[in-house]
Amino acid sequence: MSDTDTATESSDNQSFVWLWTSFEGRIGRGTYWLKFFIPYLAILIVLTIIEITAGLTIDDGMGGGGIGILSSIFSLIGIWFSLAAGAKRCHDRGRSGWFQAIMLIPIIGGIWLLIELGFLKGAEGENRFGPDPLA
């Protein structure tokens, strides 16, 4: 294995950690959906299935199915992951990561953020947050 292969391999590993934890840089829509959103949702669904089959829920006192322990822990940790990936998508759109605070607006905020991050094309070329991820 050459030095460039090792550098590429370690770069790939860093990019996965960078995607889920760093608030710097830009990512395109494809990366957001395929490397963050869909895997995050899949993990959450698997944890929920495990909780239901293993009975790992806490009674919510409202007659519902209860609160899943594993999915709740993952969701709390996932707040960081969501904000990090969302900040990079905001950067790709030419916005500050703080734009995600729009989600605090009831009903319309979450829909607006989903459209901005998941469906609208990023700014072409380099911007103040870094080079175009599609270039």
N, C-alpha and C positions, 0 to 999 in steps of 0.2 A: 504494500500500500504506500503510495507516494505521500509527500507532505501536503500536496494540494487536496488529495482524497481525505486525509485526516482533518484538514482545515474545513473542508466542505461538510464532513460528517459532524464535527463538533459545532459548526455553524448551524446545521439543521437542528441539533439538540437544543442549542441556545435559542433558536427561533421559536421552538415550541414553548419553552419556558418564558421567553420574551412576550409571546402572544398572550399568554394567560396571566402574566404578572406585571409587565411594564406598562407605564402610562406614556411612553415616548414613541414617536414614529407614526407611520401610517400603514393601514391595511386596506385592501380592496374589498368589495362586496363578496367575491367568491371565497376569499380567505375567512371573512367574517362568518359566512354561512357554513362552509365546509370544515373549517378547523376550530371554530368556536361554538357557534349556536347549535348546530345539529349534534355534535358530540356532547355538549352540555346537556341538552334535552334528553339524549339517549341515556346518559348516566343517571339523570334524575328519574326517568321511567324505570330503568333496571332497579334502582334503589327502592322505588315505590313498590314494585312487584315483589322484591325480596321482603320488604316490610309486611306486606299483606300476607304472603305465604308463611312467613315465620312468626307472625303476630307481634312484630316489633313496633307497635303503636301505643300511644298514650291516649286514654279517653279524653276527648275534648269537652265532655260535659254537655254537649249539645245534641246528643243522639246520632251524631255522624259516625264516620269510620274511624275517627281519631286522628292524632297527629303523628306522622312518621318520624321516628328518631333519626334514622340515617339520612333521609331526604332533607330533614330540617337542618342537620349539621352541614350537609353538602350545600344547601341553599345559602346558609350564613357565610360559609367560605366563598361560595360562588358570587356573592356580592362584589368582592374584590375582582374576581375574574371578569365579571360583567362590566364593571366600571373600566377596567384596563382595556378590554377589547373595544368597548364603546368609545373610549377616549381616542383610540387609534383610528376608528371609523370617523369620528368627529374631525380629527386632524386631516383625514383624507378629504373631507368635505370643506376644509378651510376654516373650521370652527375650533374653538377651545373645547377641551374635554368637559369643561363646566356646562356646556350646552345640555348635557345629560340631565341637568337639574330640571329641565322642562318636564320631565316625567312626574314631577311633583304636582303638576296641574291635573286635577281630577279628570278622568276619562280621556280628554283630548291629548294630554301630554304624552301618555304611553303610545297612543296611535301615531302621533307626530314623530316621536323618537324612533319607532319601528320603521316608519317610512324613510326618515332621514338616514338611518344607519343601514337598513336592510335593502332598500330598493333604489335610492338615488345614487347616481354616478358620482364618483369623487372628482375633485379638481384635477384638471389635466396639468401635467408638468410639475416641477418642483414648487413647493410653497414653504412657508415659514416653519413647517413641521417636518420637512424632509423631502426626499425625492419621491416621484410618482411610483407607487408600488407596481404599476402595470408596465412601466418603462423598462 
